[in-house]
Amino acid sequence: MNMRVIGIDPGTIICGYGIVEVRNNSPVFITAGDIKMNGKDSLPERLKVLYSSLIDVIDKFKPSHLSIEKIFYHKSIRAALALGSTRGVAMLLAAQHAMPVTEYNPTQVKMAITGYGRAEKQQVKEMVIRILGLNSSALKLSEDSSDALALCICHINMGPRLSPVERPGSRLQKRK
């Protein structure tokens, strides 16, 4: 059976998601997008929008694993707590759908995608497009959805089912 990973880049106004499937040891883009919430709404109202939107994505695309960004640092404790709530919604949905959850910090994701843990967002986005073989002019990825796809690729790279040569983005990967 193929592994299908949903990556979640949590946010309280915009939550990016992406889904990548492993077919024949290669990553295949399935979908990506943003869930936009009204910043003027209360946090519970935004969480309700996030919950119902993520249910729709999960029910439609049936991922088998969830990879999500860890909270690593935030300027405001209030913002960090709100961000924790969005992560909680995603984790609850994963539990309801019997999906294992794996958390990655931003440095791990950047390292898995670019080989450099302090890469800029644009570098990550360009590598995501390259690794997934996407037509960048046809698909307009936001930073949030690109980060979510990067989480998927990171999870695939870290997965024990693939050898280092077969891992997408690996320096040892055979180029076509």
C-alpha positions in Angstrom: 0.0 0.0 0.0 1.2 3.5 -0.8 1.9 6.0 2.0 0.0 9.2 1.7 1.1 12.0 4.0 -0.7 15.2 4.9 1.5 18.0 6.1 0.1 20.8 8.2 1.7 24.2 8.6 -0.4 25.4 11.5 -1.6 29.0 11.7 -4.4 30.9 13.4 -5.3 33.0 10.3 -3.9 30.8 7.5 -3.2 27.1 7.9 -1.3 25.5 5.0 -1.8 21.9 4.0 -0.3 19.6 1.5 -0.6 15.9 0.6 2.1 13.8 -1.0 1.9 10.1 -1.7 4.8 7.7 -2.1 4.5 5.6 -5.3 7.3 3.3 -6.3 9.6 5.0 -3.8 9.0 8.4 -5.4 7.0 11.4 -4.0 3.9 12.3 -6.0 2.0 15.6 -5.4 -1.6 15.1 -4.6 -2.9 18.5 -3.5 -2.0 21.6 -1.5 -3.8 24.7 -0.3 -4.6 27.1 2.4 -7.4 27.3 4.9 -8.1 30.9 5.5 -9.8 32.1 8.7 -11.0 35.5 9.5 -8.7 37.2 12.0 -11.6 39.2 13.4 -13.4 36.0 14.5 -12.8 34.6 17.9 -10.3 31.8 18.3 -13.0 29.2 18.8 -14.8 30.3 15.6 -11.5 30.1 13.7 -10.8 26.6 15.1 -14.3 25.5 14.0 -13.5 26.7 10.4 -10.2 24.9 10.6 -11.8 21.7 11.9 -14.5 21.5 9.3 -12.1 22.4 6.4 -9.5 19.8 7.5 -12.2 17.1 7.8 -13.2 17.9 4.2 -9.6 17.5 3.0 -9.0 14.3 5.0 -12.2 12.7 3.9 -11.5 13.6 0.2 -7.9 12.6 0.0 -7.6 9.9 2.7 -4.0 10.5 4.0 -2.5 7.7 6.1 0.0 9.9 8.1 0.1 13.4 9.5 3.3 15.5 9.7 3.1 18.8 11.5 5.4 21.6 12.5 6.5 21.8 16.1 6.1 25.1 18.0 9.7 26.1 18.3 9.7 29.7 19.3 7.2 32.6 19.3 7.5 36.2 20.2 4.3 36.1 22.2 3.1 33.5 24.6 -0.5 34.4 23.6 0.2 33.7 20.0 2.1 30.4 20.9 -0.9 29.2 22.9 -3.3 30.0 20.0 -1.0 28.2 17.6 -1.0 25.2 19.9 -4.8 25.2 19.6 -4.6 24.9 15.8 -2.1 22.0 16.2 -4.5 20.4 18.6 -7.3 20.5 16.0 -5.0 18.8 13.4 -3.9 16.2 16.0 -7.4 15.4 17.1 -8.4 14.8 13.5 -5.4 12.6 13.0 -6.5 10.6 16.0 -10.1 10.4 14.8 -8.8 9.0 11.5 -6.2 6.6 13.1 -3.3 8.5 11.5 0.1 8.4 13.2 1.3 12.0 13.9 5.0 13.0 13.6 6.2 16.4 14.6 9.2 18.1 13.0 11.0 21.4 13.9 11.6 23.9 11.1 15.3 23.2 11.1 14.7 19.5 10.4 12.3 20.3 7.6 14.7 22.7 6.0 17.6 20.2 6.3 15.5 17.5 4.7 14.5 19.7 1.8 17.5 21.8 1.1 20.4 20.2 3.0 20.7 23.5 5.0 18.8 24.0 8.3 18.7 27.8 8.0 17.4 27.9 4.4 15.1 30.8 3.5 11.4 30.1 2.8 11.9 30.8 -0.9 14.7 28.2 -1.1 12.4 25.6 0.6 9.6 26.4 -1.9 11.9 26.1 -4.9 13.2 22.7 -3.7 9.6 21.5 -3.0 8.7 22.4 -6.6 11.8 20.6 -7.9 11.4 17.5 -5.8 7.8 17.1 -6.7 8.3 18.0 -10.3 5.7 20.7 -10.2 5.1 23.3 -12.9 5.6 26.4 -10.9 3.8 28.6 -13.4 0.7 26.5 -13.3 0.6 26.0 -9.6 0.7 29.0 -7.3 1.9 27.7 -3.9 1.7 30.0 -1.0 4.5 29.9 1.6 2.1 28.0 4.0 1.1 25.3 1.5 4.8 25.0 0.3 5.8 24.5 4.0 3.1 21.9 4.4 4.4 20.0 1.4 8.0 20.3 2.8 6.7 18.6 6.0 5.4 15.8 3.8 8.7 15.4 2.1 10.6 15.6 5.3 8.4 12.8 6.7 9.0 10.7 3.7 12.8 11.3 3.9 12.8 10.3 7.6 10.7 7.3 7.0 12.3 3.9 7.6 10.6 2.3 4.6 12.9 4.0 2.1 16.7 3.6 1.7 18.8 6.8 1.6 19.2 6.3 -2.2 15.5 6.2 -2.7 14.6 9.1 -0.4 13.3 12.1 -2.4 15.8 15.0 -2.1 18.6 12.7 -1.1 22.0 13.6 -2.6 22.3 10.0 -3.5 18.9 9.9 -5.3 19.2 8.9 -8.9 18.3 11.9 -11.1 16.2 11.4 -14.2 
